[in-house]
Amino acid sequence: MGQRAEVGARGFTLLELLVTLFLIALALGLVAPAISRSTEVVRARAEVAAFSAALRHAREQAITARERRTVVVDAAAHRLTIRAGDDTVALARTLPRRLTVEALSPTGLAVRFEPYGTSSGGAFRLTSGGVSYRVSVDALTGRVRNTRE
């Protein structure tokens, strides 16, 4: 006699496989842009944190060395420089090319930190990948803060 197909055979039909693959493709299509956006936000946050850390470092050095420190940002050259009181370069750091820095205060792209903790104050807008942050330096305390815009 011939062989008969089992009635309860296990497996998936072609239609079930196609529906499953379609749902997976749809889910990936919806999730991929969200992952891309969150990556941009994380990258921008890291760049802003590094910028703020350089300002905080200059403040700490001014207080511990008891000597004025000036942070100068050259936006066109993507460079941040910390100068000591005698105008020597204490630290120079290259900023990421994708990061744009603009001054929001009359002091421009420079902030001076005094040995007793105060500063000239200042505010910057940092933009990276469509994400903007405001980094401000309090004139009275010299404290650095950043907020997302």
ZAMAR-102200 format. One record per residue (C-alpha): residue in three letters; x, y, z. Coordinates in nm, 4 decimals. Layout:
% ZAMAR-102200
[r ALA [X Y Z]]
...
% end
This chain:
% ZAMAR-102200
[r MET [0.0000 0.0000 0.0000]]
[r GLY [0.1008 0.3625 -0.0506]]
[r GLN [0.2135 0.5918 0.2241]]
[r ARG [-0.0356 0.8375 0.3622]]
[r ALA [0.0524 1.1769 0.5092]]
[r GLU [-0.0028 1.1935 0.8791]]
[r VAL [-0.3010 1.4012 0.9785]]
[r GLY [-0.1275 1.5686 1.2778]]
[r ALA [0.2067 1.6438 1.1046]]
[r ARG [0.4051 1.9210 1.2697]]
[r GLY [0.5424 2.2238 1.0871]]
[r PHE [0.4501 2.5652 0.9562]]
[r THR [0.2710 2.6562 0.6395]]
[r LEU [0.4231 2.8990 0.3953]]
[r LEU [0.1542 3.1539 0.4834]]
[r GLU [0.2398 3.1370 0.8552]]
[r LEU [0.6094 3.1893 0.7799]]
[r LEU [0.5368 3.4885 0.5541]]
[r VAL [0.3113 3.6509 0.8149]]
[r THR [0.5781 3.6013 1.0833]]
[r LEU [0.8533 3.7494 0.8637]]
[r PHE [0.6294 4.0436 0.7760]]
[r LEU [0.5645 4.1173 1.1452]]
[r ILE [0.9368 4.0993 1.2258]]
[r ALA [1.0184 4.3357 0.9364]]
[r LEU [0.7468 4.5762 1.0512]]
[r ALA [0.8764 4.5743 1.4088]]
[r LEU [1.2329 4.6417 1.2908]]
[r GLY [1.1106 4.9235 1.0695]]
[r LEU [0.9461 5.0915 1.3665]]
[r VAL [1.2285 5.0333 1.6161]]
[r ALA [1.5315 5.1241 1.3990]]
[r PRO [1.4577 5.5018 1.3793]]
[r ALA [1.4025 5.5167 1.7559]]
[r ILE [1.7367 5.3478 1.8172]]
[r SER [1.9054 5.5891 1.5775]]
[r ARG [1.7543 5.8913 1.7548]]
[r SER [1.8535 5.7635 2.0982]]
[r THR [2.2086 5.7066 1.9727]]
[r GLU [2.2243 6.0711 1.8610]]
[r VAL [2.1006 6.1872 2.2020]]
[r VAL [2.3561 5.9733 2.3854]]
[r ARG [2.6390 6.0978 2.1626]]
[r ALA [2.5344 6.4627 2.2097]]
[r ARG [2.5055 6.4146 2.5855]]
[r ALA [2.8591 6.2708 2.5976]]
[r GLU [2.9995 6.5616 2.3959]]
[r VAL [2.8269 6.8158 2.6229]]
[r ALA [2.9519 6.6320 2.9311]]
[r ALA [3.3102 6.6493 2.8020]]
[r PHE [3.2746 7.0221 2.7304]]
[r SER [3.1304 7.0863 3.0774]]
[r ALA [3.4038 6.8748 3.2368]]
[r ALA [3.6695 7.0953 3.0739]]
[r LEU [3.5041 7.4059 3.2215]]
[r ARG [3.4833 7.2429 3.5660]]
[r HIS [3.8462 7.1372 3.5392]]
[r ALA [3.9500 7.4965 3.4672]]
[r ARG [3.7547 7.6177 3.7719]]
[r GLU [3.9119 7.3538 3.9971]]
[r GLN [4.2598 7.4354 3.8685]]
[r ALA [4.2070 7.8071 3.9288]]
[r ILE [4.1078 7.7381 4.2884]]
[r THR [4.3765 7.4798 4.3694]]
[r ALA [4.6628 7.6612 4.1924]]
[r ARG [4.5363 8.0007 4.3161]]
[r GLU [4.5826 8.1349 3.9695]]
[r ARG [4.3333 8.2577 3.7108]]
[r ARG [4.2321 8.0186 3.4322]]
[r THR [4.0663 8.1252 3.1101]]
[r VAL [3.8771 7.8885 2.8836]]
[r VAL [3.8748 8.0011 2.5210]]
[r VAL [3.6658 7.8243 2.2575]]
[r ASP [3.7647 7.8579 1.8939]]
[r ALA [3.4445 7.7388 1.7275]]
[r ALA [3.5833 7.7584 1.3736]]
[r ALA [3.8860 7.5407 1.4572]]
[r HIS [3.6842 7.3121 1.6893]]
[r ARG [3.9300 7.3761 1.9702]]
[r LEU [3.9003 7.4450 2.3425]]
[r THR [4.2005 7.5899 2.5244]]
[r ILE [4.2554 7.6485 2.8958]]
[r ARG [4.5113 7.9202 2.9643]]
[r ALA [4.6859 7.9809 3.2945]]
[r GLY [4.7240 8.3256 3.4498]]
[r ASP [5.0499 8.3940 3.2641]]
[r ASP [4.8742 8.3069 2.9351]]
[r THR [5.0487 7.9724 2.8938]]
[r VAL [4.8388 7.6884 2.7564]]
[r ALA [4.7490 7.4564 3.0434]]
[r LEU [4.5264 7.2280 2.8332]]
[r ALA [4.4185 7.2127 2.4712]]
[r ARG [4.1406 6.9861 2.3526]]
[r THR [3.9956 6.9263 2.0077]]
[r LEU [3.6180 6.9386 1.9930]]
[r PRO [3.4259 6.6925 1.7744]]
[r ARG [3.3611 6.8223 1.4214]]
[r ARG [2.9894 6.7545 1.4518]]
[r LEU [2.9642 6.9743 1.7645]]
[r THR [2.8827 7.3402 1.7059]]
[r VAL [2.9394 7.5921 1.9836]]
[r GLU [2.7892 7.9385 1.9920]]
[r ALA [2.8061 8.2083 2.2570]]
[r LEU [2.4835 8.3123 2.4279]]
[r SER [2.6371 8.5755 2.6543]]
[r PRO [2.8235 8.9044 2.6071]]
[r THR [3.1491 8.7424 2.7243]]
[r GLY [3.1640 8.5549 2.3946]]
[r LEU [3.3443 8.2255 2.3661]]
[r ALA [3.5695 8.2813 2.6683]]
[r VAL [3.5166 8.2276 3.0413]]
[r ARG [3.7582 8.3399 3.3105]]
[r PHE [3.7759 8.1530 3.6434]]
[r GLU [3.9235 8.3360 3.9417]]
[r PRO [4.1255 8.1741 4.2252]]
[r TYR [3.8527 8.2432 4.4816]]
[r GLY [3.5823 8.0575 4.2854]]
[r THR [3.4012 8.3269 4.0893]]
[r SER [3.4040 8.3599 3.7129]]
[r SER [3.3269 8.6014 3.4354]]
[r GLY [3.0172 8.3926 3.3680]]
[r GLY [2.8956 8.2796 3.0322]]
[r ALA [2.6544 8.0689 2.8376]]
[r PHE [2.6980 7.8488 2.5343]]
[r ARG [2.4661 7.6590 2.3033]]
[r LEU [2.6104 7.3256 2.1970]]
[r THR [2.4438 7.1433 1.9095]]
[r SER [2.5281 6.7949 1.7922]]
[r GLY [2.3192 6.5851 1.5561]]
[r GLY [2.0132 6.8059 1.5916]]
[r VAL [2.0229 6.7928 1.9725]]
[r SER [2.0920 7.1218 2.1556]]
[r TYR [2.2127 7.1880 2.5076]]
[r ARG [2.2723 7.5077 2.6979]]
[r VAL [2.5879 7.5140 2.9091]]
[r SER [2.6002 7.8035 3.1538]]
[r VAL [2.8642 7.9228 3.3964]]
[r ASP [2.7394 8.1141 3.6992]]
[r ALA [2.9371 8.4368 3.7498]]
[r LEU [2.9033 8.4404 4.1276]]
[r THR [2.9918 8.0780 4.2033]]
[r GLY [3.1659 7.9638 3.8846]]
[r ARG [2.9483 7.6514 3.8777]]
[r VAL [2.8842 7.4879 3.5424]]
[r ARG [2.5373 7.3601 3.4515]]
[r ASN [2.3932 7.2132 3.1361]]
[r THR [2.0341 7.1696 3.0276]]
[r ARG [1.8787 7.0288 2.7149]]
[r GLU [1.6960 7.2798 2.4977]]
% end
